[in-house]
Amino acid sequence: MQLLNHRQLRDFDYGIFFATLLLTIIGILMIHSATYEGAGGLSLLVKRQIVWAFAGLVVMGVGILISQDTLEGLAPFLYGVALALLAAVLIIGVGKMGERRWLELGMIRLQPSELAKYAVILVLARYLASRKTKLTRPMHLLLPLIIVLVPTALVLREPDLGTSIIFVLIIVPMLFWAGVRPIYLLVLAAPVLSMIIAFNWIAWSVFIALLGWLLYTSRMFISDKLLIFVTTIGMGRMSPFLWNHLKDYQRHRVLAFLNPEKYRFSTGYQLIQSKIAIGSGSAFGKGFLNGTQKNYAFLPEQHTDFIFSVLAEEFGFFGCIVVIGLYLYIIVRMLRLAGLVRNRFAGLVIVGVASALFVQMAVNVGVTLGLSPVTGMTLPLLSYGGSSLLVTMASVGIVLGMSVRRMEY
């Protein structure tokens, strides 16, 4: 680590820094509102989040000072540590409803899956940035897939479907940025689409026929075509097996998403109350601390998964636009920065961090609006949670560090 010089301070991306800081402050205010009981003062959860926010500023500073070469060298080590922690949480972890998501370290709870997200980004960026890496055939994507799927499988065992979605989705933009042909990315998604569509025999048959025609007319090697086709059919045939091995509450969440009114007094309750809260906020909201859905505890998990619903009820449509606008501002500036940095590893890391932020934001907001099944995914920087806040601010710090070193190869 080394202190920044005058030229580097000039290149520092103050826009990303202040937007991140503003979202963190908004998050603390929303957690205060979600936990406010009318007695005055700050709740224990708010005090903890403030402490985590200050700790986040410290780790953000560390992230800024770490050089790109150091990060690239540490990537395999961090990946190994993340896998070890994910394995440990399956054995000695704690949680609720039979889940194991946290490791208790004295008074601190650590969620290894949060660390694992960014460890995967670092090691994947290191592999894709190597000059020895070939990405000219679908067969060459097997190792990147293994890098992502190993932690994904461990997270699914917790089980944590929401976080596992992030692992799967961040690989696509990183591979695209690394130069993988779009047609390869399309066929890479075929097994996942097959698994989803397989519940309808007619739709699945049409999909397999179209895929077969696409592969037949493509210029891929026969071995690549066979691998993709067989894997796609295999994933489709495994779909009922995977569905039956989901936890009961996970299946109920999917069913409630498809028909929330049918499950309005059980798993559909969250979605219905969330949409009521968002709709009642109208254009400008009911005002800070005045949300009725939140005050009467109709809205479950209002300080974590459904913090956006609290924001919508109290600050309305325009408040939501401001917050989503801040997220998009950070993401767009990160992508712009990825195109400016000269170091290939740095560019891939920035794209991975931006993708992770976008996926988390989009899925969480989609859940609160009833556009996605409830996944248990928090809203980065806004939702309560020390592990999420620390790791997110650390990742932003890493991006800011790369902004001041954008001219380095």
N, C-alpha and C positions, 0 to 999 in steps of 0.2 A: 504493500500500500504506500502511496505517496501523495503529498499535498498537491493541490491544483495550482498551476501558474496563472498568470494574468490572461494569456490567450485562451486557456481552457475555460476559465470563468466566463469569458466572453461568449464561448460556444455553449455554455450550460443552457439547457432547455427549461427556462423558468416557467413557460406555459404549462408543461406537464407537471412540474413541481407544485405550482400554486393550485392547479385544478385538483390534483390528488389531495392536497392539504384541505381544500374547500370541501371535497366530498367526505373526508374523514370527519370534519367538524359537523357537517350536516348529519352524518351517521350518528354522532354522539347526541345531537339534539333529538333525532328521531328515536333513539333508544331511551332517552330521558322521557320523551312523550309516551312511548309504549309501556314504560314501567312506572309512570307517574300515578300516584294514588291519592293526590289531593292534599297530602299532609305537608308539602313543602320539602325542600332539600333534595339531594340526589340519592337515587337508589344505589345499592351495592353494585349492581350490574353496570351502571353508568360510571361509577368511580373506577371500576376495573377496566372499562373500555378506555377511559382517559389515561390510565397508567399504561395500557397496551399501546395507545396512540403515541405517547412519549417514547416508549421503547421502540415503536415502529420508526420514529424519526431517527433514533440512534442507528438501527440496522440499515435504514435508508442511507445514512451517511457512510456507513461501512461499505455498502454496495457501490456508492459513488467512487470511493477511493480504491476499490479493487480493480486491478488492471484486467484487460481482456485475456491476456496470456495466462494470468493466474487462474481466472475462471475456467478457461479451456482445459488447463491442467488438472483442476479440481473436479471437473465434471464426472469422470468415472467414479471417483471416491464418493461424491455426494449421491450419485445414483445407487451405489452399493449400500450406503448408509440408509437411504430411503427404503430400499427393498428390505433391509434388515429390520427397520422399524415397522414396516407394513406386516412383515411376518410375525414380529413380536406382538403387535396389537391383536392378532388373531388368537394368541395364546393367553396373554395377560391383560388384554385391553378391557376397557369398561365402556358401558353405553346404556341404552334403554331399549325396551322391546326386543331383547335378545341380540341387539347389535353390539359390535365391538369396534369402536371408532377412535377411542382416545387412550392414551397412555397417561397414567397418573404419576407425576414426578413431584411428590410432596404436595404442596398447595397448588401446583401448576398442572393443567391438563394440556397435553400435546396431541394434536391431530396429525399423524404422520402423512395422511393422504394430501394435506396441503403442501407439505414440503416436497412430496413425491412429484407433484405436478410440474414444479419448476426444475427439479432434478432431471426429469425426463426431457424437458425443453433444452437444458444445457447439454446433456449427453447426446441427444439427437442432433443438435446443432453442431456439435463437435464432429460427429460421424459424417453428416452431410457436407460439412465444410472441407473435409479432407480431400486433397487432390487425388488420392488413391481410390476414392469412392466412385463407383460407376452407377449411373441411374438411367441407362439407355434401354433397359428391359424390365418388364414387370417382375421377373425373377430377382432383380437387384433390390426390390423393395422388401424382401423377406426380412432382412436384418432390422431395418427401421421398424417394421411391424412387430418383430419380436421385442425390440426395445420398449415399445409402447404397451404391448399386450401382456407382458409379465406383470408390471405393476397394476394394470387394469384388472387382471384376474384376481390379484390379491385384494384389491379394493372391493371387487364384487363379492368376495367371501365375507366382508365385514358384516352385512352387505351395505354398500353405499353406491347405488345406481347413479345418483346425480354426479358425483365426482368422477366416476368411471367414464361418463359421457365426455367429460372434458379431455381425458387422455386420448380418446378415439378421435375427437374432432380437431385437436390442435395439430395432428400430424398432417392433415390435408394442406392447409396453407403453408406449412413449413416445407413440404415436399414440392409444392408449386413454386415457392420462392427459390428452392434449390435447383429448379430447372426441369423437373419431371413433366413429361408431356401430359396435357389435360386428359387425353384418351386413356392413359394409364391410371390416372386418378379416378376416372369414371368407372373403369372396370374394377378398381380397388374397392369401390363402394358397393359393387354388385352383391357380394356375400351378405352384407348387412341388409341391403334392400330385399334380398331373397328371404331372409329370416323374418322380416316384417310382413311381406306380402304373402308368405306361405299359408296364412290362415284362410286365404281365399284361393281355392284351387284354380279357378278360371283365370284370375288376375296373375297368379304365379306361373301358370302355363304360358300365358302370353309373354310375360316377362322373360322366361327362360328361352322362349323361341326368338325374341328380339335380341337377347344377349348372344345366342348361338349365331344368328345372322351377322351381328356386329363383329364377333370374333372371326367368323369365316371370311368376311370381306377385309379384315385388317391385315397388316403386314407383319404381325408378330410371329415369333417362332412358335412352331407347333407345340413344343413343351410348355410354353407360356399359356397358350390358348387352352390346353388340356388342364393345366393347374387351375386357371381361373374358372373354367366351366365346372370342373368336378367340385371345387371348393364351394362355388355358388349353390350347386344342387345339394351338396352335403349340408350346408348351413340352413337351407330351406327345409330339408327333411328333419333337421335337429330342432326346428322351431317349437313344435309341441313339447318336446322333451325339456327345453329350456324354460318354457312357460310353466310347466308343471313343477319345476324346481325353483321357481321364484317363491319368496316368502309370501304368506297369505296377504299381508298388508300391501305388498308391492302389486300383486294382481288386483287387489281391490282399488288401488289408486288408479290403475289404468282403466278399469271398468267405470270408476266414478268420473273420470275425465270424459269418457265416451257418453255417459248418461248421468250427470251429477244429480238431477232431480230424483232419480230412482234411489240414490244413496245419500239423500239430503240429511239424514239423521246419523250417518256413519262417516264413511270416507269421503263423501261428496260435500260434507259440511264446510270444510276449509275453503273449497273453491267458491261455494255459494256466498259465504260470508265475505270473502275477499272481494268478489265482484260487487257486492252490496256496498262495501266500504269505498271502493274506487268510484262507483257510480254516484254515491252520495256526496262526493267531494266536488262535483260539478266543475266549473271553470276555475274558481279561486279558492275552493276549500272552505272548511269550517273554522279554520284558525288553529294556531299552535296550541296543543293540549286539549282541544275541544272536540276531537273525534269521538262520536258516540259508539260506533262499533268497537273501537278500541277501549274506551272508558268502561263500557259494560261487559268487557271481556268476551264479546261474541267472536272476535277474531283470534284464532289460535296462533301460537308461535309468532306473535306480532313483533317481537324484538329480534327475530332471526330470519326465518324463511319468508315471512310476510311483512317485512319492514317497508317495502314499497307500497303496500296497501295503506299503511299508516300515513305515509307521505302523501298519497293521493287523496285520502279523506281530509287531511288537514290543510293541504296546500293546493289541491285541485289539479286540473289539467296542466296549468301553466307551471306549477311547481314540479310536476313530473317531467315536463319538457326541459326545464332547466337542468334537472339531475341527469336525464338521459343525454342531453346536450353536452354536459361535462364529460360523461363517459366517452361519447363519440369524439369529442375534442381530443381527449387523451389518446384514443386509439388511432385517429387519423394522424396526429402528430408523430406517434410512434412509427406508423407505416411510412410516413414521409422521411423520418430519420433513418429507417432501415434502408431506404434508397440512397441516402447520402453517405453512410459510413463506408469506409474502404475495406474494412475487415469483414470477410465473408462470414466468419463465425458470429461476429457481433450482429450483423444484419439478420441472421437466422434466429438468434436469441430474441431480438426485438420483435420479430414477426410472431414468434411463439408466445411471448408475453402478451402482446396485443391480442392475439387470438384467444388466449385463455381468459382475458378480461372480457372480451366481447361475448364469448360463449356463456360465461357465468352471468353476465348482465342480461343477455337475451333470454336465457332459459329461466332465470328467476322472475323477470318481468312477465314472461310468457305464462308461467305458472299462476301468478297472481291475477292475470287477465283471463285465465281459463283456456289458454291456447296450448297448454302442455300439461301432461300429468304431473302431479306433485312429486318432486324428486328429492326434496330436502337440500337443495342447493342454495347457499346463502348469496346475498348480494355483496360483492366485494367492496370494502371500505365503509359500507353503510351498516350491514348486519352486525349484531353482537357476535364476538368470537375473537379470542386473542390470537390463536394460530393463524386464522385467515388474514387478520389485519397485519400481523407481523410479516408473514410471508409475502403478502401482496405489496406492502411498502418496501420490503427488501428487493422484490423484483423490479419495482419502479426505480429504486436506487441504482440497480444494475444498469437499467436502460439509461438513466441520467448520466452514469459514469461513462457509458459508451457514447453519449452525445458529446462529451467534452474531449473524447479521444477519436472523434469521427474521421480525422485525417490520418490515423495510424493504420498500417496494414497488419 
